[in-house]
Structures are given as structure tokens and as C-alpha cells.
Amino acid sequence: MSDAGAVRVEPKSLIDGVARTLQEQVLPHVDSRTARGQLWAAIDVLRNLAARVEPLASAFADEAQSAQAALGALAARARDAGHAALADEVEA
């Protein structure tokens, strides 16, 4: 269960980056008034979502950390009970 070397981007930063790219790189090339309006609406939705996603992401991160700790404890108990193969599977 190793994330060694994995690049972690915070969800808010990712969503903000998408919204900024749409506004700065895509919007200037959209000529249709209707399409521009739809693009602005999408950018607005992304910005609103970015403000709401961070608290949810941190709650899920706490849950994931708790689950990882529980699995680690389970693997240790399995290994202590002579079930090394099971412990290896849990740790994989």
C-alpha cells in the first residue's frame, strides 16, 4: 500500500487549474456567444465546486488513513498468528 513517488495534487488546486485554463486558453478562441456563455457557466460551476471539495477531501483522507492503520494492525496480527501469506496480501 505504498504511494511512494506518486504526485499528489490537492483537489482544489486541480479544479482551479482547470477553470483557469478554460478561461485563459480556451475562452479566447470561442467565438459563439452561446458557447461563450456556456463556457463561463462551466467555469463558474468549477469555481464553486473547488470551494466545496476541500472539506470533503480532507474527511476522506482521514477515513483512508484510519483504514490504512486498521489494515496495518490486521496484517501484524495475522503475521503474529502465523499467517504470513495473509499478512502479505493485506499489505499489498
Secondary structure by P-SEA (a helix, b strand, c coil): cccccbbbbcaaaaaaaaaaaaacccccccccaaaaaaaaaaaaaaaaaaacaaaaaaaaaaaaaaaaaaaaaaaaaaaaacaaaaaaaaac
